[in-house]
Amino acid sequence: MPNISAAIYKTILNKRFIKRHLVKEMMFWISLLLALMTSIIIPPRIESIDWRVIAELLSLMIVVQALKEYKVLEKIATISLSNLRSARSIGSVIVILTAFMGALITNDVALIALVPLTLTIAEKAKFEPMWIVIIQSQAANIGSALTPIGNRQNLFLFEKYEIGIWEFGSLLLPFVVFGVCWTLLMNLLNTKRKIVFDVPSSEIREPIRLGIFIGCFLVVMLSVFRIIDFRVGLVLTVVVTLVLERRFFQKIDYFLLGTFLLFFVFIDNISRMEIIATMMKSATNGEIRTMTSSALLSQFISNVPAAILFSSFTGSYKGLLLGVNIGGSGTIIASLANLIAYRIYVKDRGQNLKYLTIFMVSSAITLLLSIVFGYIQLRVQGF
């Protein structure tokens, strides 16, 4: 027994373990602590967990993993970038491509696929890619706002408030158009000098299996849009993966799923505390106040937790949807996508302080302009 305890203790103190499971998954451990602390005061309820969101999130993780593994994203990117000859033109295409992919396969996955490609092209063409990566991260957040599957807060709020797909799109489309135009304007700061490079070749793998997983993706989309039961999409995706690609299960972000579960518990617990409920109801009184409050709170706790928290206290879902998507800009922790782009860039190029400084300034400007735009949009819509 002492030997087992010593082995566990040694493992926990191992630097690699700490970096991989304690530091990298900090949001999970914080949510676990918050859930445990509030559960001491308020007994947790199993019905507080939105199992539909968890199931759809797991299904999407699996099918998106297939798109990554079979090199679909890289193929699309290499075709789009093959004839470009300046950092500015590369930046323009990457901004549009990242926003588009963010809407289809989530902002996180778009950056995981495209930022390394940006860095590879920059190395071959010998230009500094920092500014492109920074606006790329903002484009991913903005583009992902367009669809319910573009980011996790959208998926949650789409299901929570049972929003119609056309209503959802019409609410977020003006913000997305504004945001993409703004990132393209920021891209004008890139150099126009001519560069020569070869785009890394990429071929789609396993086309038959890819076709099957695309079929699964379409079924999952039908469940997200509430055309079929979400359990159909989950069971189909899990069974297909068990038969064709069991290894995909090893690459699922289970810490993220656990974080969602724990946040559901934590938010339900504090929503039953009178003092918290009073404060939150004041902050969510009306669409405009909800938009502003949720965008600002996202700067400190990230936009997914902000969406879950605010949804327990307000029916102002239009302001909340706009607010948490606007709130993806600003601080480095406002959106997980910001951290992903930062980690990939710094690991390859260093310059972490310079990156953070430029990111914070440019992203803060994006945040302020987006809040003003959101205010005008809601006013025009009569709120």
C-alpha positions as CSV (number, residue, x, y, z in Angstrom):
1,M,0.0,0.0,0.0
2,P,2.7,2.5,0.8
3,N,4.4,1.7,-2.5
4,I,1.1,2.5,-4.4
5,S,0.7,5.8,-2.5
6,A,4.3,6.7,-3.3
7,A,3.8,5.9,-7.0
8,I,0.6,8.1,-7.1
9,Y,2.3,10.9,-5.3
10,K,5.3,10.7,-7.7
11,T,3.0,10.7,-10.7
12,I,1.1,13.8,-9.5
13,L,4.4,15.7,-9.0
14,N,5.7,14.7,-12.4
15,K,6.2,17.9,-14.5
16,R,4.7,16.4,-17.6
17,F,1.6,15.3,-15.6
18,I,1.2,18.7,-14.1
19,K,1.6,20.5,-17.4
20,R,-0.8,18.1,-19.3
21,H,-3.5,17.6,-16.7
22,L,-3.4,20.3,-14.1
23,V,-2.3,23.4,-16.0
24,K,-3.7,22.7,-19.4
25,E,-7.1,21.6,-18.0
26,M,-7.2,24.4,-15.4
27,M,-10.8,25.2,-16.4
28,F,-11.9,21.7,-15.5
29,W,-10.3,21.8,-12.1
30,I,-11.8,25.2,-11.3
31,S,-15.2,24.1,-12.3
32,L,-14.8,20.9,-10.2
33,L,-13.9,23.0,-7.2
34,L,-16.8,25.4,-7.7
35,A,-19.2,22.6,-8.1
36,L,-18.0,20.8,-5.0
37,M,-18.0,24.0,-2.9
38,T,-21.5,25.1,-3.9
39,S,-22.8,21.5,-3.5
40,I,-21.9,21.7,0.2
41,I,-24.3,24.7,0.5
42,I,-27.0,23.7,-2.0
43,P,-27.7,20.0,-2.7
44,P,-26.9,19.4,-6.5
45,R,-29.7,18.1,-8.8
46,I,-29.1,15.6,-11.6
47,E,-31.7,17.4,-13.7
48,S,-29.5,20.4,-13.8
49,I,-27.3,18.7,-16.5
50,D,-28.4,19.3,-20.1
51,W,-27.7,15.8,-21.5
52,R,-28.9,16.8,-25.0
53,V,-26.1,19.4,-25.2
54,I,-23.5,16.9,-23.9
55,A,-24.6,14.2,-26.4
56,E,-24.5,16.6,-29.3
57,L,-21.2,18.0,-28.3
58,L,-19.7,14.5,-28.1
59,S,-21.2,13.6,-31.5
60,L,-19.7,16.7,-33.1
61,M,-16.3,16.1,-31.5
62,I,-16.2,12.6,-33.1
63,V,-17.2,13.7,-36.6
64,V,-14.9,16.7,-36.6
65,Q,-12.0,14.5,-35.5
66,A,-12.7,12.5,-38.7
67,L,-12.5,15.6,-40.8
68,K,-9.1,16.4,-39.2
69,E,-7.7,12.9,-39.5
70,Y,-8.7,12.5,-43.1
71,K,-7.0,15.8,-44.0
72,V,-10.2,17.5,-45.4
73,L,-9.4,20.8,-43.8
74,E,-5.8,20.9,-45.0
75,K,-6.9,20.1,-48.5
76,I,-9.4,23.0,-48.6
77,A,-6.8,25.3,-47.2
78,T,-4.0,24.4,-49.6
79,I,-6.4,24.8,-52.6
80,S,-7.4,28.2,-51.4
81,L,-3.9,29.5,-50.7
82,S,-2.0,28.0,-53.7
83,N,-1.9,31.1,-56.0
84,L,-1.3,33.8,-53.4
85,R,1.9,36.0,-53.6
86,S,1.8,38.5,-50.7
87,A,1.4,38.4,-46.9
88,R,-1.7,40.7,-47.3
89,S,-3.4,38.4,-49.8
90,I,-2.6,35.3,-47.7
91,G,-4.0,37.1,-44.6
92,S,-7.2,38.0,-46.5
93,V,-7.9,34.4,-47.6
94,I,-7.0,33.0,-44.2
95,V,-9.4,35.4,-42.5
96,I,-12.3,34.4,-44.7
97,L,-11.3,30.7,-44.6
98,T,-11.0,30.6,-40.8
99,A,-14.3,32.4,-40.3
100,F,-16.0,30.0,-42.8
101,M,-14.5,26.9,-41.2
102,G,-15.3,28.3,-37.7
103,A,-19.0,28.4,-38.6
104,L,-18.9,24.8,-39.9
105,I,-16.5,22.9,-37.6
106,T,-16.1,25.2,-34.5
107,N,-13.7,28.0,-34.0
108,D,-11.3,25.8,-32.0
109,V,-10.9,23.1,-34.7
110,A,-10.5,25.8,-37.4
111,L,-7.6,27.3,-35.6
112,I,-6.0,23.9,-34.8
113,A,-6.1,23.1,-38.5
114,L,-5.2,26.5,-40.0
115,V,-2.7,28.2,-37.7
116,P,0.0,25.5,-38.2
117,L,-0.5,26.0,-42.0
118,T,-0.1,29.7,-41.6
119,L,3.1,29.2,-39.7
120,T,4.4,26.8,-42.3
121,I,3.7,29.2,-45.2
122,A,5.3,32.0,-43.3
123,E,8.5,30.0,-42.7
124,K,8.7,29.0,-46.4
125,A,8.0,32.6,-47.6
126,K,10.1,34.2,-44.9
127,F,7.6,36.7,-43.4
128,E,6.5,37.2,-39.8
129,P,3.0,35.7,-39.3
130,M,2.1,37.1,-35.8
131,W,-0.4,39.6,-37.1
132,I,-2.1,37.1,-39.3
133,V,-2.4,34.6,-36.5
134,I,-3.8,37.3,-34.2
135,I,-6.5,38.4,-36.6
136,Q,-7.0,34.7,-37.5
137,S,-8.0,34.0,-33.9
138,Q,-10.5,36.9,-34.0
139,A,-11.9,35.7,-37.3
140,A,-12.5,32.2,-35.9
141,N,-14.5,33.6,-33.0
142,I,-16.5,35.9,-35.2
143,G,-17.2,33.4,-38.0
144,S,-18.2,30.7,-35.5
145,A,-21.0,33.0,-34.3
146,L,-23.0,32.3,-37.4
147,T,-24.2,28.8,-36.7
148,P,-25.4,26.8,-33.7
149,I,-22.5,24.4,-34.1
150,G,-19.9,27.1,-34.6
151,N,-19.0,27.3,-30.9
152,R,-20.0,25.7,-27.7
153,Q,-22.0,28.6,-26.3
154,N,-24.1,28.8,-29.4
155,L,-24.9,25.1,-29.3
156,F,-25.9,25.4,-25.6
157,L,-28.1,28.6,-26.1
158,F,-29.6,27.2,-29.3
159,E,-30.9,24.2,-27.3
160,K,-31.6,26.0,-24.1
161,Y,-34.0,28.6,-25.6
162,E,-35.1,26.3,-28.5
163,I,-34.3,29.1,-31.1
164,G,-35.4,28.6,-34.7
165,I,-32.5,28.3,-37.2
166,W,-33.7,31.3,-39.3
167,E,-34.1,33.5,-36.2
168,F,-30.6,32.4,-35.0
169,G,-29.0,33.2,-38.3
170,S,-30.7,36.5,-38.8
171,L,-29.7,37.7,-35.4
172,L,-26.0,36.8,-35.7
173,L,-25.5,37.4,-39.5
174,P,-25.1,41.3,-39.2
175,F,-22.5,40.9,-36.4
176,V,-20.6,38.3,-38.4
177,V,-20.5,40.4,-41.6
178,F,-19.4,43.4,-39.5
179,G,-16.7,41.4,-37.7
180,V,-15.3,39.8,-40.9
181,C,-15.1,43.2,-42.6
182,W,-13.3,44.5,-39.6
183,T,-10.7,41.7,-39.5
184,L,-10.2,42.2,-43.3
185,L,-9.5,45.9,-42.5
186,M,-7.0,45.0,-39.8
187,N,-5.3,42.7,-42.4
188,L,-4.4,45.8,-44.5
189,L,-1.6,46.3,-42.0
190,N,0.1,43.3,-43.5
191,T,2.9,43.9,-46.1
192,K,2.1,43.9,-49.8
193,R,5.6,42.8,-50.9
194,K,5.8,39.9,-53.2
195,I,6.7,36.5,-51.8
196,V,7.3,33.2,-53.4
197,F,6.5,29.9,-51.7
198,D,5.1,26.4,-52.3
199,V,2.0,25.4,-50.3
200,P,2.5,22.1,-48.6
201,S,0.7,19.3,-50.5
202,S,-2.1,17.5,-48.8
203,E,-4.2,14.6,-50.0
204,I,-7.5,13.4,-48.5
205,R,-7.2,10.1,-46.8
206,E,-9.7,7.2,-46.6
207,P,-12.4,8.7,-48.9
208,I,-14.9,5.9,-48.3
209,R,-14.7,6.2,-44.5
210,L,-14.7,10.0,-44.8
211,G,-18.0,9.7,-46.7
212,I,-19.5,7.6,-43.9
213,F,-18.5,10.1,-41.3
214,I,-19.8,13.0,-43.4
215,G,-23.1,11.1,-43.4
216,C,-22.9,10.9,-39.6
217,F,-22.2,14.7,-39.5
218,L,-25.4,15.3,-41.5
219,V,-27.4,13.2,-39.1
220,V,-25.9,15.0,-36.1
221,M,-26.9,18.3,-37.8
222,L,-30.5,17.1,-38.2
223,S,-30.5,16.3,-34.4
224,V,-29.0,19.8,-33.6
225,F,-31.8,21.4,-35.6
226,R,-34.3,19.2,-33.7
227,I,-35.5,17.4,-36.9
228,I,-34.6,14.0,-35.4
229,D,-34.0,12.9,-31.8
230,F,-30.5,13.7,-30.6
231,R,-30.0,10.1,-29.4
232,V,-30.2,8.9,-33.0
233,G,-27.2,11.0,-33.9
234,L,-25.3,10.0,-30.9
235,V,-25.9,6.2,-31.2
236,L,-25.1,6.3,-35.0
237,T,-21.9,8.2,-34.5
238,V,-20.7,6.1,-31.6
239,V,-21.5,2.8,-33.4
240,V,-19.8,3.9,-36.7
241,T,-16.7,5.0,-34.7
242,L,-16.5,1.7,-32.8
243,V,-16.6,-0.2,-36.1
244,L,-14.3,2.0,-38.2
245,E,-12.1,4.2,-36.1
246,R,-12.0,3.2,-32.4
247,R,-8.8,5.3,-31.9
248,F,-10.9,8.5,-32.3
249,F,-12.3,7.9,-28.8
250,Q,-8.8,8.4,-27.5
251,K,-8.6,11.9,-29.0
252,I,-11.9,13.2,-27.6
253,D,-11.6,16.1,-25.1
254,Y,-13.3,14.4,-22.2
255,F,-12.1,17.2,-19.9
256,L,-14.2,19.6,-21.9
257,L,-17.3,17.4,-21.6
258,G,-16.6,17.1,-17.8
259,T,-16.2,20.9,-17.6
260,F,-19.7,21.3,-19.1
261,L,-21.2,18.8,-16.7
262,L,-19.6,20.5,-13.7
263,F,-20.6,24.0,-14.9
264,F,-24.2,22.9,-15.3
265,V,-24.1,21.7,-11.6
266,F,-22.3,24.9,-10.4
267,I,-24.6,27.3,-12.2
268,D,-27.8,25.5,-11.0
269,N,-26.4,25.6,-7.4
270,I,-25.7,29.3,-7.4
271,S,-28.9,30.1,-9.2
272,R,-30.8,28.9,-6.1
273,M,-28.8,31.3,-3.9
274,E,-31.0,34.3,-3.3
275,I,-28.2,36.9,-3.3
276,I,-26.7,35.7,-6.5
277,A,-30.1,35.5,-8.2
278,T,-30.9,39.1,-7.3
279,M,-27.6,40.3,-8.7
280,M,-27.8,38.4,-11.9
281,K,-31.4,39.4,-12.6
282,S,-30.4,43.0,-12.3
283,A,-27.5,42.5,-14.8
284,T,-29.8,40.8,-17.3
285,N,-32.7,43.2,-17.2
286,G,-33.4,43.7,-21.0
287,E,-31.6,42.7,-24.2
288,I,-29.0,45.5,-24.3
289,R,-28.0,45.2,-20.6
290,T,-27.7,41.4,-21.0
291,M,-25.6,41.8,-24.1
292,T,-23.2,44.2,-22.4
293,S,-23.0,42.4,-19.1
294,S,-22.4,39.0,-20.8
295,A,-19.7,40.4,-23.1
296,L,-17.9,42.0,-20.2
297,L,-18.1,39.0,-17.9
298,S,-16.7,36.8,-20.7
299,Q,-13.5,38.7,-20.4
300,F,-12.9,37.2,-16.9
301,I,-14.5,33.7,-17.0
302,S,-14.6,33.0,-20.7
303,N,-17.7,33.1,-22.9
304,V,-19.0,29.5,-22.5
305,P,-19.3,29.7,-18.6
306,A,-20.8,33.2,-19.1
307,A,-23.5,31.8,-21.4
308,I,-24.4,29.0,-19.0
309,L,-24.5,31.4,-16.0
310,F,-26.6,34.1,-17.6
311,S,-29.0,31.6,-19.2
312,S,-30.2,30.7,-15.7
313,F,-31.5,34.2,-15.0
314,T,-32.7,35.7,-18.2
315,G,-35.1,35.2,-21.1
316,S,-33.3,37.9,-23.1
317,Y,-31.6,35.3,-25.4
318,K,-31.0,37.7,-28.2
319,G,-28.8,40.0,-26.1
320,L,-27.1,36.9,-24.5
321,L,-26.3,35.3,-27.9
322,L,-24.8,38.5,-29.2
323,G,-23.0,39.3,-25.9
324,V,-21.2,36.0,-25.5
325,N,-20.1,36.0,-29.1
326,I,-19.0,39.6,-28.9
327,G,-17.3,38.6,-25.7
328,G,-14.9,36.2,-27.4
329,S,-12.8,39.2,-28.3
330,G,-10.9,41.1,-25.6
331,T,-8.7,39.1,-23.2
332,I,-6.8,36.0,-24.0
333,I,-9.1,33.9,-21.8
334,A,-12.3,35.4,-23.2
335,S,-12.5,32.4,-25.6
336,L,-10.7,29.1,-25.7
337,A,-9.9,29.8,-29.3
338,N,-7.7,32.7,-28.3
339,L,-5.6,30.5,-26.1
340,I,-5.4,27.8,-28.9
341,A,-3.9,30.3,-31.4
342,Y,-1.6,31.8,-28.8
343,R,-0.3,28.4,-27.7
344,I,0.4,27.2,-31.3
345,Y,2.1,30.4,-32.2
346,V,4.3,30.7,-29.1
347,K,5.3,27.1,-29.2
348,D,6.6,27.6,-32.8
349,R,7.9,31.2,-32.6
350,G,8.2,32.3,-29.0
351,Q,7.7,36.1,-28.5
352,N,4.9,35.4,-26.0
353,L,4.9,38.9,-24.4
354,K,4.9,40.7,-27.7
355,Y,2.0,38.4,-29.0
356,L,0.0,39.0,-25.8
357,T,0.5,42.8,-26.0
358,I,-0.5,43.1,-29.7
359,F,-3.4,40.7,-29.2
360,M,-4.8,42.4,-26.2
361,V,-4.7,45.9,-27.8
362,S,-6.2,44.8,-31.1
363,S,-8.8,42.5,-29.6
364,A,-9.9,45.1,-27.1
365,I,-10.6,47.5,-30.0
366,T,-12.6,44.7,-31.7
367,L,-14.5,44.2,-28.4
368,L,-15.4,47.8,-28.0
369,L,-16.5,48.2,-31.7
370,S,-18.5,45.0,-31.5
371,I,-20.3,46.2,-28.4
372,V,-21.2,49.5,-30.1
373,F,-22.4,47.5,-33.2
374,G,-24.4,45.2,-31.0
375,Y,-26.0,48.1,-29.2
376,I,-27.0,49.7,-32.5
377,Q,-28.3,46.4,-33.9
378,L,-30.5,45.8,-30.9
379,R,-31.8,49.4,-30.9
380,V,-32.7,49.1,-34.6
381,Q,-34.6,45.9,-33.8
382,G,-36.6,47.8,-31.2
383,F,-34.9,46.8,-27.9
